[in-house]
């Protein structure tokens, strides 16, 4: 047994004996003193008689009582001293523990600050890259609209193409680029669109969707009623800046993973191409071109 282990064992035994001695002093010794006092009183009564015997009895009982109380007081003070030492040890341990926790907290805060700085830097790089790639996406949409979808071919009629990215966590779409034959319809009115609402939701669910039978918005009641079939609320339809009569969209897939990542949606106020031509051109368009651009953007 090593020296440290031997000392620890001896200290433990001493503490055990001391604990039992305190318990004995508090409980057993008063009973012992009481028994002894009775025995002495009986002996004195046999040996002595008269007033001297009574006097010895009167003296012996208080002495025994005082002696027992003395032992109890001494044991209690010893126990209190030990408790004070124990509380001090626990206080010291608590202070050390708190100090260690504070140091760990400060280290975690430093690491978190470093990671946050790195994240902010990477986010800034991502945003800068997105700003560089977005003009290419816009140019691509503009070329596709002018050459394949007859953008601006008819006066006072408008078309637009929008690229939406899907946000799986929030079950929504976010528009990242829009191109329109009318400048006032190129601005996105909302920053997110539910993925279960309208034509976007149907495109996302089925991979492709096309509808060119919307009523003339001049007959607003009929237009609202038809829009409700595609999940558009009445209030949303009334607030639309561009009330399209043609919707056609296809899912955009990542060129790297081939997983669906967004939607390309075409909208027009009049059907200039016919449903079959429009379907063919929208379907044939998405062959990874937008997927590659979006992969480069993200």
N, C-alpha and C positions, 0 to 999 in steps of 0.2 A: 504494500500500500504506500503510495507516495506521501511526502510530508504534508502537502496541502490537503489531501483527502483525509489523512489522519487527524489533522487539526480541525477540519470541518466536522468530522464524526464526533470528536470529543466535545466540541462546542454544542453540537446537537443534543448529545446525552446530557450535558450540564443544563441546557435549557429545559429539557424534559423533566429532570429532577427538580429544578427550580420551580417549574410550573406546578408540579405535584405537591411540592412543599408549601407553596402559597395556598393551594386548595385545601391541604391538610390543616394549615394554620387557621383558615377561615371556617372550616366545618368541624374537623375532628378534635382539635385542641380544646375548644370550649367544653365538649363532652367529656374529654379526659380530665380536665380540671374539675369539672363538676363531680365526677365520680371520685376523684382523689379527695376532694373536700369532704364528701360524705363519709369516706372511710376514716379520714383524720378526725372528724367530728365524733364518730362512733368510738374511736379509740380513746379520744380525750374524755368522753363521757364515762367510759369504764374506769379510766385512770383517775379522773378528777371528779369531784362532786361539788355541789353548791354553786356559789357565785363564780368561783374561778372557772368552772367548766362552762358556765354560760358565757363568761367573758371570752374564753378561748374560742368558743363557737362564733361569737360576734366578731372576733378578730379574723378568724380563718376564712369565713365566707367572703368578706370584702377583699381579702388578699387574693383568694383564688379568682374572684371575679375580675379584679384589677389585672392580675397576671394574664388571664385569658384575653382581656381587652387589649393588653399591651402587645401580645402576639398578633392579634388581628390587625391592630393599627400598623405594626411593623410590616406585616405581610402586605397590607393594602398600599402602604407607601412604596414598598419595593415594586409592587405591581404597577403603581402609577408611574414610578420612575422608568420602568421598562416600557410602558405605553408611550411615555414622552419620547423616549429614544426611538421607539418604533415609528411614531408619528413624524419625527424629524427625518428618519431614514426614508419614509414614504414621501415626505415633502421634497426631499432632495431628489429622489427618483422621479417624482412628478415634474420637478423643474428641469431635470435632464431630458425627460421624455418630451416635454413641451418644446425645449430648445431644439431637439432633434427633429420634431415635427415642423417647427418653423423653418429650419434649414432645408428640409425636404420640400416644404411648400415654396420656398424661394427658388430652389433648384428647378422645380416643376414650372414655376412662373417664367424663369429664364428660358427654359426649353420651349415652353408654349410661345413666348415672344419670338424666339428664333424661328420656330416653325411657321408662325403667322407671317413673319417677314418674308420667308421663302414662298409661302402660298401667295401673298400679295404680289410678289415679283413674278411668279409664274402666271398669275391671273392677268397681270398687266401685259405680259408677253402674248397671252392668248387673245386678249382684247385687241392688241395691236395687230396680230395676225388676222383676226376677224375683220378689222377695218380694211386691211389690205386685200382680203379675198372677196368681201361683199361687192365691191365695184365689178369684179369679174362675173359674179353671179347675176348682177343687174344687166350687164352687157349681154350675157348669154340669154336672159329672158327677153330682152329687147329684140335681139336678133331672131329668136324663135318666134316671137309674136309678129314681127313684121314680115318674115318670110313664110311662115306656116299658118298663121291664124288670122291674117288680114287685119292687123291692127290699124285703125284709122281709115279704113277703106270707105266707110260710109259716114257722111256728115251727121253730127249730133247723135251718133251712136258710139258707145265706148266699150272697151275691153280691158281686162287686166289679168296679169299672172302674178301669183303670190307663192312664195316658198315658206312653208311652215315647218318648224322643228317640233318634234313631239317630246314632251316632258312627262316621262313615265311616273315620276314621283308625285306630281300634282295632277296627273291625268288631264293634261291640257296641251294645246298647241301655242307656240310663240312665233309670230311672223318675223322673219329675218331679212326678207327682201321682197319688194313689190315693184312691178313695172306696169304702167298703164298708158293707153293712148290718150287719156285725159289727165292732165297734171293734177287736177283737184281730186282725182280718185286714186292717186298713188300713195297718199298718206294712210297709214294704218290707224284706224280709230280706236282699236283695243290692243292691249299688250298680250292678252292671252285669250284663248278660245277653248271651251270644254271639248274634250275629244269624243263626247257622246252626243253632240248637238250638231244639227244641220248636215250639210253635205260633207263637211270635213269628217264628221263621225262616221258617215257611210263609206267614205273613201278609205278611212283607216280600218274599218271592219272588214270590208270586202276586197280591198286592194285597188279597186277602180269603181268609179261611179260617174254617171252622166245623166243630166236631166235638162231638157230644152223645152219644156212645156209649161213654164211659169206664165201666168196671166199677165196682161198689161198692167203695170203698176198704177196706171190712171184709174183703174177699177180697184181701189185699195182694199175693199172688203174681200173681193175674190183673191187678191194677191196674198192677203194675210191668211186667209183660209187655206190656200195651197201651201204656203210657207210652213204652216203649223204641222203639215204632214211630214216635213223634213226636220221637225223639232225646233223651229224658230219661234220663240215667244212673241206675242203681239207687240209688246213694248219695244223689243229689239228690232222688229221689222219696221216699225214706224220711225225709228231713229236712224235707219240705214241711209248713208249718203248716196250709195249706188245700189239701186234696187234691180239686181240682175234678173234676166229671164232665162239665162243659160248658165248651168254649172257643170263643169267636167273636171275630174281630178284623178290623179294616180299617186300611188305610194312611191316615195323615194327610198331607195335602199343604199346602205353604205357600200362603197366599192370594196372595202376591206373585209367586212364581216358578212355582207349580204343581208344583214338584218334591217328591217324597216326603221327608218329614223325620222321620217317626215312626210309631207304631202306637197305636191304641186297642184294648185287649184287655178283653173281658168274660169273667169266670169265675163259675161257679156250682156249688154242690154238688148241685143238682137242676135238671132241665129243666122249668120251669114254663110256658114259652110255646110249646113245640114248635119244631122246627127251622126251619120255613118262616117263622113270625112273627119269630123271633129274627133270622134272616138279613135279612129285610126291614127291620127296625127298625135294626139295626146298619149296614146299607148306606146307608139313607136319612139316618141321623144325621149322617154326616160330609159336610157340604156347605160346608165352609170355615169353620165356626164355630170349631173347635179350631185350625185353621190360622191364623186371624186372631189368636186369643189367644196362640198360641205365637210368631207374628211380633212381636207387641207385647212379649212376654216377652224375646225375644232382641234 
